[in-house]
């Protein structure tokens, strides 16, 4: 059995340690990847970062990794080592150190939804009654945050779920709002040649759309040399259709950048470097 060492995405000191999880057979997991794991007594789906692997664990029964979030590792060995050093140097939590070397805007948020299945069931405690009433008032379905302020809410939800009175569903999504792109496509036919005489920019946009099929409004404006006003005019005439599409943010968008090379030092820098190298070779300290 493969055992993953995982840091939970939580800055609390109480969780500032690595947790052992079993890796399911066939799961291609590597250090530096983000994963979803069940965490705590309630097995709440939580984001974690794999920082290594162990050959054995002192714990007899391990929970299993649920899902890999990344196509490939976000962090390499040097970055993980740097995060460990930062944790010791600056007395921060392991997760806080890891966050500083990870791309921003990629964290995920898990929402727990509670749905009443049996509205006629009799609750066994005051906390169960309060939870049921709160969820019913919200329309029969609510996220756990709606009832989290009630005393004994977690225990009540677990008990109600075990008896089939409520269901628990989890939804995982990026905590940063998804990016929206407005796409433009052909929506109707017109005499493009005639349009060139009255509105050449609009006509050029239609020609581009006939070649591409669909294109973002930003690219259409850039390639045609027109304006957003021209795009809106085409929409008002029924010649194009708008569609807003969600583009998930990823740390790997824009791959293919050439690796940089060290720049040659200036004359002044070269002079300083020669001086320092000579001093180091002579065993001098500055």
N, C-alpha and C positions, 0 to 999 in steps of 0.2 A: 504494500500500500504506500502510495506517495503522500507525503505530509507537507503541506504548504504553511509557511510562517507568514502571517498576515497582520498588518497594522490596520486597525479599524479607523474609519474616517470620523474621528471624534477628537476634539482637543482637550477633553476632560482628563485630569490626572489619573482618575480611577481606571481608565482604559489605556493608559500609556504603557503598553507592552505588546509583545507579539502573541498572537493566538494561533493555535494549531487547528488546521482543517484538513480533512481528507480530500484528495483530488480524485474525482470519478475516473474510471477507466476510459481511455480515449480522449480525455480532455487535454488539449495541448496548452498547458499553462507554463508561463515563464516568469521569472523574477522581474519586477518592474511593471507588471500588468495590474490593472484594476479589476476587481471582481465584485460580485454580489454574494453575500453570505448570510445565513441566519444567525442572529446575534441576540444574546440575552435570554432570559427565561421565557419571553414571549416569542422567541425566534423571529424577531423583526428583521425584514430584509434590509441589509445595511451594506454600504459600499466599503471596500477594503482594498489595500495595496499589498501585493505579494512582495516580500522583501527577501525571501530565501526559502529553502527547503530543509527539512529535518529527516534524518534516517529513522528516528523513533520518537515517541512521545510518552510523557509520564501519565497522560490521561488515557484511560481505557477506551472510552467511546468518543469518537470525534464526529462533529457535524461536517457535512460535505459542502464544498464550494458549489454554489447554485449556477452561476453564469459568469462568463468572461465578458468584460465590457470593451476591451480594446483588441484591435486586429493584431497588434504587435506591442511589445513593451514600450511604455512611455518613458521609463527610466532605465539607464544602463548601469553597469556595475559601479562605475566611477560616481554617478549621481547618487546611487544608494549609499555609497561610502561617505560621500559628502554630507548627506542628510544625517547619517549616524554621528559624524564628527560634530555637526552643528548642534545636535541634540545634547551632546556632552559639553560642548564649549559654551553654549548660550543658555543651557538649562531649560530648553523648551521641550515640548512633547515631540515624539517621533513624527506624528502626523503633521504638526506645524512645520517641522523641518522639511518633510517631504513635499508639502504644498509649495514651498518656496522654489523648488526646482522642477515642479510640474507645470505644464501649460495651463493658463487660466481659462475659465469659462467652460470647463469640461465636467465639472462635478455633477452628480446625479442626485435626485431627491426622490424618496419613496413615500408615497401617500397611502395610508391604510384606510380603506372604505368599509364602513359597517352598514349592512342592510338588514332590516327587520324582515324575517321570513314568516313568522307566526305572530300576528298582532294580538291574538287572543290568549297567548300563553301567560301563565301566572308567574311573575318573578318570585324568587325565593328570598330575596333580601332587599333592603332599602336601596342599596347601591345599584342593583339590577333594575329596580323600578325606575330610578332616576335616569339611568342610561337609556332605557327603552323609551321613556317619555321624551327625552331630549332628541333622540333620533327620529321618533315619530313626528315631533314638532318641526323637524327639518325636512319632512317629506318622505321619511322612510329610509333614506340613505344619507349618510354623512361621514365625513372623514373623522378619524379618531380625535383629532384636535378639537372637535366640537364638544366632546365629552371628557377630555383629558383633565379638566379642572374639577371634575366630580370626585369625591372621596371613593377610593377603591374601584376606579373606572376600569383599569386594566384587568383586574381579577374578575370583575363583573362581565366584561366583554368576553373573556376567555370561557367563563362558565356558561354564558348564554350561547356562545358558539358551539360548545361541546354538546349542548342539549338540542342543537338545531333550531334555536329560536332566532338567531342572527347569523349572517354569513360575514366572513372577513375576506376581503380581496385587497391585493396590493398593486399599486401602479407606480412604475419607475419611469422617470423622465428627467431630462436635463434640467438642472436648477436654474440655468441661465435661459432666458426666453429664446425660443427658436427663431432663427432668422427667416424673414419673409421676403420672397422675391416675386415681383409682379411680372408675369409672363404675358406676352402678346402673340396672338395668332390671327390668321385670316378669318374674318367672320362673314364676309359677303363679297360679291363680284362687282366690279366697276370698270369703266373704260380708263385704264391707267394713262394712255396717251393723252386723252382729253384732260385728265387730272393734272398732268405735267404742266399744262398751259396755265392752270389756275393756281395750283398748289404743288410746286415741284418737290418740296420736301416730303409732303405726304405721299406723293407718287413714288418717290424713291424708297420710302419706308415699305410700301406695299410690294415693291420689287424684291426687297430684301426678305420680306416675310414669305414670298412665293418660293424663294430659294432655300430658306432655313426651316420653314414650317412653323416654328415657334422660337421666340427669342425673348430675353428679358428686356423690359422697357429701357433700362439703362444702356444696354448694348445697342438697342435699336436706335436710340438717340445718338449715341457715339458714332456708329457706323454710317448713319445717314447724314450726319451734320445738322440734324433738325433740332426740335425742342420737344419737351413734354407736352406743350400746348398742341403741337401737331399730332402727337399720339392720341391725346384726348379728343381732338377734332375727328380723327378717324373712328374712334369709338362712338362718338355721338352720331356719326353718319351710319353706324352699323357695319362698317367695313372691317373692323378688328374686334377681337374679344379679349378681355382681361381675365387672367386667372392667377390668384395668389397662391404660391407654392411654398411649403415649409422646407427649408434647407437645414439639416442637422449640422451643428458645428462639430468640427473634428480637428484634432491637433495635427492631422496629416494633410489637410487640404493645402495645396500649393507645393506638393512634393516636387523634387526635380531641381532644386537649387544647387548650383555648382559649389563645391567645397572651396572655402576661401583659403588663401595661402598667406603666410607671414609677409608683411611689407618690409622692404629693406630699410634699415635705420637711416636717419639723416646724418649729415656730417657731424653735427654736434652730438647726436646720440652715439654714433660710432666712436667718437673720442672718449665719451664717458664709459662706454662698454669696455674699451681697451684698458682704461685706467682701473676699472673694477675687476676685470679678469686678472690683470697683473697683480692686484692687491690680494685677491683670493689665492692665486697661485703661490704667493709669497707667505701666505698664512696670516696676513694682516686682517684686522677687523675694522669696520667703519661704522 
